[in-house]
């Protein structure tokens, strides 16, 4: 085999040249980054007293004054970074005060111009800042930007800004439909983005439950998770038979959490095919202390899933004397999971003995202990724990 030495040397020279160019570029980027960092620190030091003034005056009635000297473009960027960080952390009147300061500093106008830049990353940065500043004027441009954007993660940054700046629920609704149309199972992220809006999205989320697109249904269900309402039952009920796990699970959880389900409906939830729904049902009854659902927990203690059985037993112990007595009955019976019921009784009494600090808690403990002794006799271990 023959080698062309001239060609080989040529390749080596080309590669060496490319390595030199790449090294120069990397060094140049590092130098530029270091200079920018130094310039930023200098601006922050020069305006340290001003930022202290802003912090001190956030709760004052008077509006914030802008610096006496006009800011350079670089100073605007430094001010913007600092103020946007604060806006993202704050809410209410304090946030509104900082947003007004951004307007007075000309940062809204500054970013609206950058939104028309030919460079994508500049437009993206401007979109993020305008979202934080709640600039309603930017909504139409942001919507166009979203619809023309590539199907990558940056579209979620633009969508968040639309939610933050939207002046009507229709604008948020359109954004949700756009993000959900590809059915990529991003419904939790879409809900988090939509809830960046200051608007009441209860009605839009309910309307999504009637959509044929399952992704939109999931968005609606997940968006309503903190707003359960018994009036939604008629809309939710058909989703209980969905082939989609997320849809039927979240629909069932919403119905349970609404507190408006009948005893028969709650029993059906305790027999639901998905164990997460049975777990949620057991936990919800214990946390809310709704005693009319005590029979539902009796079913739960006998569940074939040990986790559901333990959760149901724990919730029964939280339903006062009647719940505790029922737990004792289950423990002495020959029904499934009697051992789990007995273990939870001991666990509850030991925790109560170790943690009581008021006369009311002491009285409650002694009543429970008396009920226990009725079924199991005296227990030296529990007496020692007390």
N, C-alpha and C positions, 0 to 999 in steps of 0.2 A: 504493500500500500504506500502510495507517494503523498507527501504533504507539500503544499505550496507555502513556503515560509513567509513570503511577502504578504500573502493573504492573512496568515496567522498574526503577523505583526500588526497588520492593519486593524484587525478585530480587537487586538489588545489595546491599541491606541484609542480606538473609538470607545471601548468600554471604560478606559481610564478617563477619557474626556467626559463621558456621561457621569461617572462617579464624582468627578471634580465639580461639575455643574450642579448635581444633586446636593453635594456637601455645601456648596456656596448658598444654594437656596435655603437649606435647613438652617445654616448659620445666620442667614439674613432674617429668617422668620424669628429665630430666637432673639436676635439683637433688637428687632422691631418690637417684639413682645416685652422685652426688658425695658426698652425706652418708654413704651406706652405705660407700663406699670409704674415707672418712676414719675412720669408726667401726671398720672392719676393720683399718686400719693402726694405730689406737690399741690395739686388742686384741692385735695381733701384737707391738707394742712392749712392752706391759705384761707379756706372757707370753713374751718373747724368751728369758729364762733357762730357762724350763720346756722350750721346744722344743729348746734346746741340750742340756738334760739328757736328753731323749728320744733325740736323735741319738747322744749319747755312751754311753747305756746299752743300745742295741739288741743288742749282742753279749754283754752281761753275763747271768749266770745268774738274777739276781733279776728279779722282775716289775716293771713300771713303775708308779710311784705316781701317783695323780691329784693335781691341784692342791689345795692346802689349802682354798681358798675355793670355795664352790659356784658353778658357772657359770650365767650367765643364758642365756636362750634364744638371744640373738644370739651370745654367746660360744660356745655349743655349735655353732652353724652355722659359725663361723669355725674352731673346732677341727676340726670334721668335714671341712671343705674341705681343710685342711692334712693331716690324717691319711689321708684317702682318697687324696689325691695320692701320698702316700708308699707306701701299701699297694699301689697300682697299679704302682709302680716296683719293689717288693721281692718276694721269694719266701722260701719256707722258714721257718726259725725267726724271722727278723726280721719277716716279714709276720704270722705268728701272734701275735707279741708286740704288734704294733700293733692287731690285731683284738681281742685281750683288753683292751687299753687302751680301745678304743671301747666295749666292753661295760661296763667299770668306770665310764666317764664317763656311762653311761646313753644313749648314742647309738643303740643297738639299739632300746631301748624308744621313744625319741624318734621314730625313723623308722617303727616299726611303727604308731604312732599316725597319723603323716602319711600312711601308706599307705591309710588310711581316709578321707582328705580328700575333700571334694566337688569340689575343683579338680584337673583332670587333670595340670597341670604339677607340682603338689605331689606327687601320687602317683608321677609319673614320676621325680622327683628322689629320692624316698624309695626307689623300686625300685632305682635306680642305686646308691645308697649302701649299701643292704642287700646287694646283690650283691657289692660290694667287700668288705663286712665278713663275707661267707660265712655269712649268717644262715639256717640251715636252717629255722628256725621260720617264715620268710616264704614258703617254697615254695608251699604251697597257695593263699595269697592272690595270689601272683605269677602262678600258673597261671590262676586265675580272671580276673585282670586281663588276661592275654595273650589269652585266648579272647574276652573282651568288647571288646577294644581295636579301634580302627579299623584298616583295612588300609593303614596308612601306615608311614613309616620308624620311628616310635616303638616299634613292636612288636618291633623288633630289640634295642632297649635293654632291654626287659622280658625278652626271650628270653635275652639275655646274663646277666642277673641270675639267671634260673632255672638256667642252666648252672653259674654260680659257686656257687650255694647248694644245688644238688641233692645228695641223699644216696644216690641210687640211679641206675643207668644207665637204668632204666625211665622216670624223670622226664625225663632228657635225650632219650631216644628219642621220648617223646610230644611234646616240644617240636619236635624235628626234623620229625616227621610233620606237625605243624600248619603249620610254616613252608613245607614243601615241597608241600602239597596243591594250591596254586594254580599250580604249575609255572611260576614266573616266572623260571627260570634263575638263581636266586640261590644255587646250590649251594656256591660257594666261600665266600660270606659265611656261609651256614648252618654250614659246617664250622668256620670261624674262631670263630664264636659257641660252638659245641658244645665246642671244644677249650679254652675258658676254664675248663671243668670240671677238677677235680683227679682225677676218676675215670678208670679205664682204659676207653676206648671202643672198643677193638679188636673185641670180640665184637659190639657193636651195629652197628658199621660193616659188618662181614661180613654180618650178617643183612639189611642194607639192599640188598645185592647181589642178593637173591632177590625183592625187591619189584617188582610190576608197574609202579609209578609210576617213569618214567625219571628224574625229579628226585631221588628217593630213591636210585636206583642211582648217579647222579652224586655224591651226597653220600657214599655208601659208598666209591666208588672214590677220590675226592679225599681223603677222611679217612684212607685207608690208604696214601697216597702215601709216607709216611715209615716205613711198617711192612711192606715187601714180604715175602712168605712163599710159598715154593714149594708149600706145602700148599693154597694158595688157587687153584691152577691150574685145577682141575676146575670151580670156580665162575666163574672169570674167562673161560675159553675160549669159552663161548657168546656173550659180549659182544663178541668180536672181529669178529663179523659184523653188529653192530648198524648200523642206518641212521643212528643219532645219532653225529656225529663225536666229541663229547666222551667218550661212553661207550666206543667202540671204541679211541680214542687212549689214554685213561687205563688201560683194561684191558690193552692191549698194553704200556704203560710199566711197569705193576706186574709183569707176567710177566717182562719183561726184567730189571728191577731186583732180582727175587727171586734171580737167579743160579742158579735150578734148571731153566732151559730146556735142552733138548737142542740139539745142533748143528743139527739139521734145523729145529727151532722157531726158532732164532735166524736161520737163513737166510731163513725165512718172514717174520720181522720186518724183515729187510733188504730184502725185496721188497714190504713192506706198501704199500698204495695211498696212505697218507698220509705225506708226506715228513717230518713232525714225528716220527713213530715211527722212521723210518729214521735221522734225525739223532740221536735219543735213543739208539738202539741203537749207533751208531758211537761216540758220545761215552762211553757207559757202558763199553764194552769198553776204550777207551783209559784211562779213569780208574781202572778196577779192575785193568787189566793181566792179564786172563784170557786166556792164550795159546791155549787150546784153541779159541777163537773167531776165530783169525787168518784162516781161510778166509772167514768172514763179512765181514771188512773188505776182503778182496780183491774180493768182490762189490760192496761199497759204493764202492770207488774207481772202479768202472766204471758207477756210477749216472748216469742221465741228468741228475739234478739236481746242479749244480756245488757247491752247499753241502754236500750229502751226500758227494760225492766228496772234497772237501777235508777234511771232518771225518774220514772214513774213513782218508785218507792220513795225517793227523796222528796218529790213534790207532794206526795201524800202526807209526809211528816210535817210539811209546811202549812197544812190545812187545819190547824188547830187541833183540839182534842178529838174531834170526830174523825179527822183524817188519820191521826195517830192510832186511834182505836181500831180503825179499819185495817191499818198496816199490821197491827198485832194479830188480828183475826186471820189475815192472809199468811202470816208467819207460822201459825199453829195448824193451818189447814194442810191438806194433802195436795193442794193445787200446785201447778208449775211455779218454780222460782220462790218457794217459801223460804229457802235459805237466804236468798238475796234480800227478801223483806226483813228477815231477822238481823242480817248484817247491817242494814240501813238503820234499823231501830237502835242498835248498839252505837253506831257511828253518830247518830243524832243526839243521843243522850250524853255521850262522852263529850261531844263538842259543846253542848249546852252547859254541862257541868264545868267545863274549863273556861267558858266565856261569859257566864252571867255576872252582871254587875249592879242590877237594880232589884228592888223588892218584887217588882212585877215579873222579872225574868226568873227569880228564885221560885216564886209561886207557880209559874208556868212549868218549870222543871219538875217540881214536886208532884204536880198533877199528872204529868206524863209518866213519871216514875211509878206513881200509884197505878196508873192504867197498865203499865208494863208488868208490875208485880201481880196484878189480877190474872194475867195470862201465863206468866213464867215464874212467879215466885220471886223471892229476894235474890239479888245478884251482888255478891261481895265486891266484884270488880267495879261495878257502877257506883257502889257506895264509897269505895276508895277513891274513885275518880272525882266524886263530889267533894 
